[in-house]
Amino acid sequence: MTTTHHTTRGLLEVTADATAGSRIVHAEAQLCDLPVETERTDALQTFVKQETILVRLRTADGTEGTGYSYTIGTGGGAVLSLLRETLLPALIGLEAERPEALWLALFGITRATTVGPVTALALAAVDTAVWDAKTRRAGLPLWVAAGGASPSVPVYDTEGGWLHFRTDELVAHAVDAKERGMGGVKIKVGMPRGHQDLERLRAVRDAVGPGMDIMVDANQSFTVAEAVRRARLFEQVDVFWFEEPLPAEDIEGHRLLARSTSVPIAVGESMYSLGHFREHLQRGGASIVQADVARVGGITPWLKIAHLAESFNAPVAPHFLMELHVSLVCAIPNALYLEHIPQLRAVTTGEIRIEDGRGWAPTEAGLGIAWDDDALARLIVS
């Protein structure tokens, strides 16, 4: 009988040999301004342009990875500066095969500016590029590499529900979404009076019938007392969820609201750390988790948040970034919905596949985003 002895030193040597080609030898960042396809308004602001921060890296074996994050109009220069001055130089020599180690290393050198949006957005641009390179090297699509729960996910529409739309426009968009097979529509709320929101929602409900989900989104605009009042109005039209009713940091307010209504409370797009999600879930202030991969620092922490939500029996319906989130929600077992809100059509050569109201994860290796380099070059501002 032959016995093979495996030493710790030998294991380290094998690991080093296997991952040597994944060492990052080049990294760069750029900032592009993307025009929005539709004027987007909510209770607090108008979304007029999208700053898109791109990170491109290359490993020793020639594998390339492209990642990105975004702002809704301001702060992109600060993110770009943090990348160029601090994060990208620290990437050189690290292994794209090890996103956890890489993320921790970069988080460690930015402790003075975490937790917060500028650092999270910079980390996300790097982390998504790392996962792109890692999955390309492995020959796997992201949705499989990250878990592979299901190749498709239900889709709901947001583009037809902005606050400045007239009621007849809301109805027309909702009917169109239903005819395209989408399972739900999101309507922005925050009109001066609650009855105004209710009248708009009732018109949509009458048009689409009881079988379509209607989500509402207040974009953190209410006080606890007003959110409780409006939630009771929204119950009359069987609202599927009440999104961002309060400022994200008001954990106790969310708990009180959740106890006062039958409408599920959805939070997450304005939260930047795993711990913040944990607090909401532990306190009972959230029923649906809407983590945004850019705002939480990338794919590595996003997956932790999704699995944390699973441990609380809470579903995940991520915010925005449908071109990337389609792969992530297909990776996890507790996916609820993908938000349809096109972001990248001006700078890509293809779109995600949506059939019969379901979004299908890309099957090619990597993130599955087909960047149009010529279009990006025309929109680079720094």
C-alpha positions as CSV (number, residue, x, y, z in Angstrom):
1,M,0.0,0.0,0.0
2,T,1.3,3.4,-0.9
3,T,0.7,6.3,1.4
4,T,0.9,9.9,0.2
5,H,1.9,12.5,2.7
6,H,0.7,16.1,2.2
7,T,2.6,18.7,4.0
8,T,1.5,22.2,4.7
9,R,4.4,23.6,2.8
10,G,3.6,21.4,-0.2
11,L,0.0,22.6,-0.2
12,L,1.1,26.2,-0.1
13,E,3.5,25.6,-3.0
14,V,0.7,23.9,-5.1
15,T,-1.7,26.7,-4.3
16,A,0.9,29.3,-5.3
17,D,1.6,27.6,-8.6
18,A,-2.1,27.3,-9.4
19,T,-2.8,30.9,-8.8
20,A,0.4,32.5,-10.0
21,G,-1.2,33.4,-13.3
22,S,-4.0,35.3,-11.5
23,R,-1.6,37.9,-10.0
24,I,-2.7,41.3,-11.1
25,V,-0.1,43.1,-13.1
26,H,-2.1,46.1,-14.4
27,A,-5.1,48.1,-13.2
28,E,-6.6,51.4,-14.4
29,A,-9.8,53.4,-13.7
30,Q,-11.9,55.8,-15.8
31,L,-15.0,57.9,-15.3
32,C,-17.8,58.1,-17.9
33,D,-20.9,60.2,-17.9
34,L,-23.9,58.2,-19.2
35,P,-27.1,60.1,-20.1
36,V,-30.2,58.5,-18.6
37,E,-32.7,57.1,-21.0
38,T,-35.7,58.5,-19.1
39,E,-36.1,61.5,-16.8
40,R,-36.2,59.9,-13.4
41,T,-37.8,61.7,-10.4
42,D,-38.7,60.6,-6.9
43,A,-39.8,62.3,-3.8
44,L,-36.4,63.9,-3.1
45,Q,-34.5,64.3,-6.4
46,T,-34.2,64.1,-10.1
47,F,-31.7,61.6,-11.7
48,V,-30.3,63.4,-14.7
49,K,-27.0,61.6,-15.4
50,Q,-25.1,58.6,-14.3
51,E,-21.5,58.8,-13.4
52,T,-20.1,55.3,-14.2
53,I,-16.7,54.4,-12.7
54,L,-14.9,51.7,-14.6
55,V,-11.9,49.6,-13.4
56,R,-10.0,47.4,-15.9
57,L,-7.4,45.0,-14.7
58,R,-5.1,42.3,-16.3
59,T,-3.5,39.3,-14.7
60,A,-0.1,37.7,-15.3
61,D,-1.6,35.1,-17.7
62,G,-3.3,37.8,-19.7
63,T,-6.8,37.5,-18.4
64,E,-8.7,40.8,-18.3
65,G,-11.5,41.8,-16.0
66,T,-13.8,44.9,-16.2
67,G,-15.8,46.1,-13.2
68,Y,-17.9,49.2,-12.5
69,S,-19.9,51.2,-10.0
70,Y,-21.9,54.4,-10.3
71,T,-23.3,57.6,-8.8
72,I,-26.5,59.4,-9.8
73,G,-24.8,62.6,-10.7
74,T,-22.2,63.7,-8.1
75,G,-19.2,62.3,-6.3
76,G,-17.7,60.3,-9.2
77,G,-14.5,62.3,-9.1
78,A,-13.9,61.4,-5.4
79,V,-14.4,57.7,-6.2
80,L,-12.0,57.9,-9.1
81,S,-9.4,59.7,-7.0
82,L,-9.6,57.1,-4.3
83,L,-9.1,54.4,-6.9
84,R,-6.2,56.0,-8.7
85,E,-4.3,57.3,-5.6
86,T,-4.9,54.4,-3.1
87,L,-6.6,51.3,-4.3
88,L,-5.3,50.5,-7.7
89,P,-1.6,50.7,-6.7
90,A,-2.3,48.3,-3.9
91,L,-3.9,45.8,-6.3
92,I,-0.6,45.0,-8.1
93,G,0.6,41.6,-7.1
94,L,-2.6,40.4,-5.5
95,E,-4.4,37.4,-6.8
96,A,-7.7,37.7,-8.7
97,E,-8.5,34.1,-7.7
98,R,-8.9,35.2,-4.1
99,P,-11.5,38.0,-3.9
100,E,-12.0,37.6,-0.2
101,A,-8.3,38.2,0.6
102,L,-8.2,41.0,-2.0
103,W,-11.3,42.8,-0.6
104,L,-10.0,42.6,3.0
105,A,-6.7,44.0,2.0
106,L,-8.2,47.0,0.3
107,F,-10.7,47.5,3.1
108,G,-7.8,47.5,5.5
109,I,-6.1,50.4,3.8
110,T,-9.3,52.5,3.6
111,R,-10.4,52.2,7.2
112,A,-10.3,55.9,7.7
113,T,-13.1,56.4,5.1
114,T,-15.3,53.4,5.8
115,V,-18.1,52.6,6.1
116,G,-19.5,55.0,3.5
117,P,-20.5,55.5,-0.1
118,V,-17.3,56.8,-1.7
119,T,-15.2,53.9,-0.4
120,A,-17.9,51.3,-1.0
121,L,-18.3,52.5,-4.6
122,A,-14.6,52.4,-5.2
123,L,-14.3,48.9,-3.6
124,A,-17.2,47.7,-5.8
125,A,-15.6,48.8,-9.0
126,V,-12.5,46.8,-8.1
127,D,-14.3,43.8,-6.7
128,T,-16.5,43.4,-9.8
129,A,-13.5,43.5,-12.0
130,V,-11.8,40.9,-9.9
131,W,-14.8,38.6,-10.1
132,D,-14.9,39.2,-13.9
133,A,-11.3,38.1,-14.2
134,K,-11.7,35.2,-11.8
135,T,-14.8,33.7,-13.6
136,R,-13.2,34.3,-17.0
137,R,-10.2,32.3,-15.9
138,A,-12.4,29.6,-14.6
139,G,-14.5,29.6,-17.8
140,L,-17.7,30.0,-15.7
141,P,-20.6,32.5,-15.9
142,L,-20.9,34.6,-12.7
143,W,-24.3,33.1,-11.7
144,V,-22.8,29.6,-11.7
145,A,-19.6,30.6,-9.9
146,A,-21.5,32.5,-7.2
147,G,-23.9,29.7,-6.4
148,G,-26.0,28.7,-9.5
149,A,-29.4,28.5,-7.8
150,S,-31.5,29.2,-10.9
151,P,-30.8,30.4,-14.4
152,S,-33.7,33.0,-14.4
153,V,-35.6,35.3,-12.1
154,P,-38.9,37.2,-12.2
155,V,-38.7,40.8,-13.4
156,Y,-40.6,43.9,-12.3
157,D,-40.5,47.3,-14.0
158,T,-39.5,50.7,-12.5
159,E,-39.1,52.9,-15.6
160,G,-42.8,53.5,-15.9
161,G,-43.5,54.6,-12.4
162,W,-41.6,57.9,-11.8
163,L,-43.2,60.6,-9.6
164,H,-43.6,63.2,-12.3
165,F,-45.7,60.9,-14.6
166,R,-49.3,61.7,-14.9
167,T,-51.7,59.1,-13.6
168,D,-52.7,58.1,-17.2
169,E,-49.0,57.6,-18.0
170,L,-48.5,55.4,-15.0
171,V,-51.5,53.3,-16.1
172,A,-50.2,53.0,-19.7
173,H,-46.8,51.9,-18.5
174,A,-48.2,49.4,-16.1
175,V,-50.5,47.9,-18.7
176,D,-47.5,47.6,-21.1
177,A,-45.4,45.9,-18.5
178,K,-48.2,43.4,-17.8
179,E,-48.5,42.7,-21.5
180,R,-44.8,42.0,-21.7
181,G,-45.2,39.4,-18.9
182,M,-43.6,41.3,-16.0
183,G,-44.8,40.3,-12.6
184,G,-44.9,43.8,-11.1
185,V,-44.5,47.5,-11.4
186,K,-43.0,50.0,-9.0
187,I,-44.7,53.4,-8.5
188,K,-42.9,56.2,-6.8
189,V,-44.9,57.8,-3.9
190,G,-44.4,61.0,-1.9
191,M,-47.1,63.3,-3.3
192,P,-48.0,66.2,-1.0
193,R,-51.1,64.4,0.2
194,G,-51.6,60.7,0.9
195,H,-54.9,60.6,-1.1
196,Q,-52.9,61.7,-4.2
197,D,-50.6,58.7,-3.9
198,L,-53.6,56.5,-3.3
199,E,-55.6,57.8,-6.3
200,R,-52.6,57.1,-8.6
201,L,-52.1,53.6,-7.1
202,R,-55.8,52.8,-7.3
203,A,-55.9,53.7,-11.0
204,V,-53.0,51.4,-11.7
205,R,-54.6,48.6,-9.7
206,D,-57.9,49.0,-11.5
207,A,-56.0,48.8,-14.8
208,V,-53.8,45.7,-14.2
209,G,-56.1,43.7,-11.9
210,P,-55.3,41.8,-8.7
211,G,-52.8,39.4,-10.3
212,M,-50.0,41.9,-10.8
213,D,-47.7,43.1,-8.0
214,I,-47.6,46.9,-7.3
215,M,-44.6,48.1,-5.3
216,V,-44.2,51.6,-3.9
217,D,-41.0,53.5,-3.2
218,A,-40.8,56.6,-1.0
219,N,-37.0,57.1,-1.3
220,Q,-36.6,57.8,2.4
221,S,-38.9,60.8,2.3
222,F,-41.4,60.2,5.2
223,T,-41.4,60.5,9.0
224,V,-42.4,57.4,10.9
225,A,-45.9,58.9,11.6
226,E,-46.5,59.8,7.9
227,A,-45.2,56.4,6.8
228,V,-47.7,54.7,9.1
229,R,-50.5,56.8,7.7
230,R,-49.6,56.1,4.1
231,A,-49.0,52.4,4.6
232,R,-52.6,52.1,5.8
233,L,-53.7,53.8,2.6
234,F,-51.5,51.6,0.5
235,E,-53.0,48.5,2.1
236,Q,-56.3,49.3,0.3
237,V,-54.7,48.5,-3.1
238,D,-52.7,45.4,-1.9
239,V,-49.3,46.9,-2.2
240,F,-46.6,44.2,-2.6
241,W,-43.9,46.2,-0.7
242,F,-43.2,49.6,0.8
243,E,-39.7,50.6,-0.2
244,E,-37.4,53.0,1.6
245,P,-40.2,54.6,3.6
246,L,-37.8,56.3,6.1
247,P,-34.1,57.3,6.2
248,A,-32.0,54.1,6.1
249,E,-30.4,54.9,9.5
250,D,-33.7,55.0,11.3
251,I,-33.7,51.3,12.3
252,E,-36.2,51.8,15.2
253,G,-38.6,53.7,12.9
254,H,-38.6,50.8,10.5
255,R,-39.3,48.4,13.3
256,L,-42.3,50.5,14.5
257,L,-43.6,50.8,10.9
258,A,-43.3,47.1,10.2
259,R,-45.3,46.3,13.3
260,S,-48.1,48.7,12.3
261,T,-48.8,47.4,8.7
262,S,-49.4,44.3,6.7
263,V,-47.3,45.7,3.9
264,P,-43.8,44.2,3.7
265,I,-41.0,46.8,4.3
266,A,-38.2,46.8,1.7
267,V,-34.8,48.4,2.5
268,G,-31.2,48.3,1.3
269,E,-30.4,50.6,-1.6
270,S,-29.0,53.3,0.7
271,M,-27.1,50.9,3.0
272,Y,-23.4,50.4,2.7
273,S,-22.4,47.6,5.1
274,L,-23.2,44.0,6.1
275,G,-23.7,45.2,9.7
276,H,-26.4,47.7,8.7
277,F,-28.4,45.0,7.1
278,R,-28.0,42.7,10.1
279,E,-29.3,45.4,12.4
280,H,-32.5,45.9,10.3
281,L,-33.1,42.2,10.1
282,Q,-32.5,41.5,13.7
283,R,-34.8,44.3,14.8
284,G,-37.6,43.2,12.5
285,G,-37.5,46.4,10.4
286,A,-37.1,44.8,7.0
287,S,-39.0,42.0,5.2
288,I,-37.3,42.4,1.8
289,V,-33.6,43.1,1.2
290,Q,-32.6,45.3,-1.7
291,A,-28.8,45.4,-1.5
292,D,-27.1,47.3,-4.3
293,V,-23.8,45.6,-5.4
294,A,-22.1,48.9,-6.0
295,R,-23.2,50.5,-2.8
296,V,-22.2,47.6,-0.5
297,G,-18.7,47.3,-1.9
298,G,-19.0,44.7,-4.6
299,I,-20.0,41.1,-5.2
300,T,-18.0,39.7,-2.3
301,P,-20.0,41.5,0.4
302,W,-23.2,41.4,-1.7
303,L,-23.2,37.6,-1.4
304,K,-22.7,37.8,2.3
305,I,-25.8,40.1,2.6
306,A,-27.9,37.7,0.5
307,H,-27.0,34.7,2.6
308,L,-27.6,36.8,5.8
309,A,-31.1,37.6,4.5
310,E,-31.6,33.9,3.8
311,S,-30.9,33.1,7.4
312,F,-33.7,35.4,8.4
313,N,-36.0,33.8,5.7
314,A,-36.0,37.2,3.9
315,P,-36.0,37.4,0.1
316,V,-33.7,39.6,-2.0
317,A,-34.8,42.0,-4.7
318,P,-31.7,44.1,-5.5
319,H,-31.7,47.8,-6.4
320,F,-30.8,49.0,-9.9
321,L,-27.8,47.6,-11.9
322,M,-30.0,45.0,-13.6
323,E,-27.2,44.0,-16.0
324,L,-25.0,42.8,-13.1
325,H,-27.7,41.9,-10.6
326,V,-29.4,39.4,-12.9
327,S,-26.4,37.1,-12.4
328,L,-26.3,37.6,-8.7
329,V,-30.0,37.0,-8.0
330,C,-29.8,33.8,-10.2
331,A,-26.9,32.7,-8.0
332,I,-28.8,32.7,-4.7
333,P,-31.8,30.6,-3.5
334,N,-33.8,33.5,-1.9
335,A,-34.2,35.7,-5.0
336,L,-37.5,37.5,-5.3
337,Y,-37.3,39.9,-8.2
338,L,-34.9,41.7,-10.6
339,E,-35.6,45.4,-11.1
340,H,-36.0,46.3,-14.8
341,I,-34.4,49.7,-15.2
342,P,-32.0,49.8,-18.2
343,Q,-28.7,51.4,-17.4
344,L,-26.0,50.4,-19.8
345,R,-27.6,50.2,-23.3
346,A,-25.6,53.3,-24.5
347,V,-22.3,51.5,-23.7
348,T,-22.9,47.8,-24.4
349,T,-23.4,45.8,-27.5
350,G,-26.1,43.5,-26.0
351,E,-28.9,43.4,-23.4
352,I,-29.9,40.9,-20.8
353,R,-32.4,38.4,-22.0
354,I,-36.0,38.9,-20.8
355,E,-38.6,36.4,-21.8
356,D,-42.1,35.8,-20.4
357,G,-41.4,38.2,-17.5
358,R,-38.2,36.5,-16.4
359,G,-34.6,37.7,-16.7
360,W,-32.0,35.1,-17.7
361,A,-28.5,35.2,-16.5
362,P,-25.7,35.5,-19.1
363,T,-24.2,32.1,-20.0
364,E,-20.7,33.3,-21.1
365,A,-17.8,33.3,-18.7
366,G,-17.4,36.4,-16.5
367,L,-20.0,39.0,-15.6
368,G,-21.6,38.7,-19.0
369,I,-21.6,42.4,-19.8
370,A,-20.7,43.1,-23.5
371,W,-19.0,46.5,-23.2
372,D,-18.8,48.7,-26.3
373,D,-15.3,50.2,-26.0
374,D,-15.9,52.8,-28.7
375,A,-19.0,54.1,-27.0
376,L,-17.3,54.2,-23.7
377,A,-14.4,56.2,-25.1
378,R,-16.8,58.9,-26.4
379,L,-18.2,59.3,-22.9
380,I,-15.0,59.3,-20.8
381,V,-14.6,62.5,-18.8
382,S,-11.6,61.6,-16.8
